[in-house]
């Protein structure tokens, strides 16, 4: 071990142990650099530049050096765990692996708008169970002004808005995709989603 990694997105929780039920130490911004000490399943134990150690999802980090200025000053790259946006993103990411179920609104299975509805409800925001209806909520956001927590919308299997996900930074979004794929992270720049992207809304 001992190789360097950096966080690929904002809102990566550094936890006390290798599991989502383990307490949070802090939440890291994209580009935070650390050194991998060990791995356990889907988790990596890392040491930050200031010596803080904790566990992160391995899929949220990549080998190499991130933002060197961020690594040098951890206070600038660590977002307080009280940050509702960071917590919202972590809640969404914690649902990864949940199966896709038409009409689903719980960890037992989600459809796309049921997933976003579930996540935002955890933070006191009520969304309708329809991607088209959610696309009328909040305020519009241009593609180049997206922030973590914004809703991103797509035209997929029919005319108009038919799919929704949650932007998590670094051109990525988390969503309840389709049967057989479930809740997962994909890139807005992928051929499929880039061609079908339609708009974004900010509701919190």
C-alpha positions in Angstrom: 0.0 0.0 0.0 1.2 3.5 0.6 0.2 4.9 -2.8 -1.4 8.4 -3.2 -5.0 8.9 -4.1 -7.3 11.9 -4.5 -11.1 12.3 -4.2 -12.9 12.5 -7.5 -16.0 14.4 -6.3 -17.1 16.7 -3.6 -18.8 15.4 -0.5 -16.8 12.2 0.1 -17.2 11.2 3.8 -14.2 10.2 5.7 -15.5 7.6 8.3 -14.2 6.0 11.4 -14.6 2.5 10.0 -15.3 0.7 6.7 -19.1 1.1 6.6 -21.8 3.6 6.1 -22.9 2.9 9.7 -19.6 4.2 11.0 -19.3 7.7 12.3 -18.1 10.6 10.0 -14.8 12.3 10.8 -15.4 14.9 8.1 -16.4 15.4 4.5 -13.8 15.9 1.8 -13.9 18.2 -1.2 -12.9 17.0 -4.7 -9.1 16.9 -5.2 -8.2 16.1 -1.6 -5.1 14.0 -1.6 -4.3 11.2 0.9 -2.2 8.0 1.2 -3.8 4.6 1.2 -2.8 2.6 4.3 -5.0 -0.5 3.7 -8.1 -1.7 1.9 -11.1 -3.7 3.1 -13.7 -4.7 0.5 -15.1 -1.5 -1.0 -13.3 0.7 1.4 -9.9 2.2 1.7 -8.2 3.5 4.8 -6.4 6.7 4.0 -4.2 9.2 5.8 -4.6 12.9 4.9 -1.8 15.5 4.8 -2.6 16.6 8.4 -2.3 13.0 9.7 -6.1 12.4 10.0 -6.9 8.8 9.1 -10.2 7.4 8.1 -12.1 5.2 5.6 -13.6 6.3 2.2 -15.4 4.5 -0.6 -12.7 3.2 -2.9 -14.8 4.1 -6.0 -14.7 7.7 -5.0 -10.9 8.0 -5.1 -8.4 7.6 -7.9 -4.6 7.0 -7.9 -2.5 10.1 -8.2 -2.1 13.6 -6.8 -5.2 15.8 -6.5 -5.3 19.5 -5.8 -1.9 20.1 -4.2 -3.0 23.4 -2.5 -6.0 21.6 -1.0 -3.8 18.8 0.3 -1.4 21.3 1.8 -4.2 23.0 3.7 -6.8 20.4 4.8 -9.0 23.0 6.5 -9.8 24.5 3.1 -10.8 21.1 1.6 -12.7 19.6 4.4 -16.4 20.6 4.5 -18.1 20.5 7.9 -20.2 17.4 8.3 -23.1 19.7 9.2 -23.1 20.9 5.6 -26.6 19.7 4.4 -25.5 19.6 0.8 -22.6 17.3 1.6 -24.8 15.1 3.7 -27.4 15.0 1.0 -24.8 13.8 -1.5 -23.6 11.1 0.9 -27.1 10.0 1.5 -27.5 9.6 -2.3 -24.2 7.7 -2.6 -25.1 5.4 0.3 -28.0 4.2 -1.8 -25.7 2.9 -4.6 -26.4 -0.8 -5.3 -30.2 -0.5 -4.5 -32.2 -2.2 -7.2 -34.3 -0.4 -9.8 -38.1 -0.9 -9.2 -40.7 1.0 -11.2 -42.7 3.2 -8.8 -40.2 2.4 -6.0 -39.4 5.1 -3.3 -37.4 3.1 -0.7 -34.1 1.3 -0.2 -35.9 -1.8 -1.3 -36.0 -0.4 -4.8 -36.2 3.0 -6.6 -37.2 4.4 -9.9 -35.5 7.6 -10.9 -37.8 10.2 -9.4 -38.6 7.9 -6.4 -34.8 8.0 -5.7 -34.5 11.8 -5.8 -37.7 12.1 -3.8 -36.4 9.8 -1.1 -33.0 11.6 -0.8 -34.4 15.1 -0.7 -37.1 14.1 1.8 -34.4 13.2 4.3 -33.6 17.0 4.3 -37.1 18.3 4.6 -37.7 18.9 0.9 -40.8 17.4 -0.7 -40.6 16.5 -4.4 -43.3 15.0 -6.6 -42.9 11.4 -7.8 -42.4 12.4 -11.4 -39.2 13.5 -13.2 -41.3 15.9 -15.4 -42.9 17.5 -12.4 -39.5 17.7 -10.5 -38.2 19.6 -13.6 -40.6 22.4 -12.7 -39.4 22.7 -9.1 -36.8 25.3 -7.7 -34.9 27.4 -10.1 -33.2 26.7 -13.5 -29.4 26.2 -13.5 -27.2 26.3 -16.6 -24.9 23.3 -17.3 -21.7 25.3 -16.5 -23.1 26.5 -13.2 -24.0 23.1 -11.8 -23.3 22.5 -8.1 -23.5 19.3 -6.0 -27.1 18.6 -5.1 -28.6 20.1 -8.2 -31.2 17.9 -10.1 -30.2 17.0 -13.6 -32.8 15.9 -16.2 -32.8 13.9 -19.4 -35.1 12.8 -22.2 -34.7 9.1 -22.5 -37.4 6.7 -23.5 -40.2 9.2 -24.4 -40.6 12.9 -25.5 -40.0 15.4 -22.8 -38.3 14.9 -19.4 -38.3 11.2 -18.5 -35.3 10.8 -16.2 -33.7 12.6 -13.3 -30.5 12.3 -11.2 -28.5 14.2 -8.6 -25.4 16.0 -9.6 -22.4 15.2 -7.4 -19.6 17.3 -9.0 -16.9 16.5 -11.4 -19.4 16.0 -14.2 -20.9 13.0 -12.4 -24.4 12.3 -11.2 -26.0 9.6 -9.1 -29.3 8.1 -10.2 -31.6 5.1 -10.3 -30.7 4.0 -13.8 -32.6 1.1 -15.2 -33.4 -2.6 -14.5 -30.3 -4.5 -13.9 -28.2 -1.4 -13.1 -30.0 0.2 -10.1 -28.6 3.2 -8.2 -25.2 4.1 -9.6 -22.9 7.0 -10.6 -22.6 8.0 -14.2 -21.0 10.8 -16.2 -22.9 13.6 -17.8 -20.2 13.4 -20.5 -20.9 9.8 -21.5 -22.2 9.4 -25.0 -25.7 8.3 -23.8 -26.4 10.9 -21.2 -24.7 13.8 -22.9 -26.9 13.4 -25.9 -30.0 13.2 -23.7 -29.3 15.9 -21.1 -32.0 18.6 -21.1 -31.8 20.8 -18.0 -31.0 21.2 -14.3 -32.9 22.7 -11.4 -31.7 23.8 -7.9 -34.3 23.1 -5.2 -32.2 23.6 -2.0 
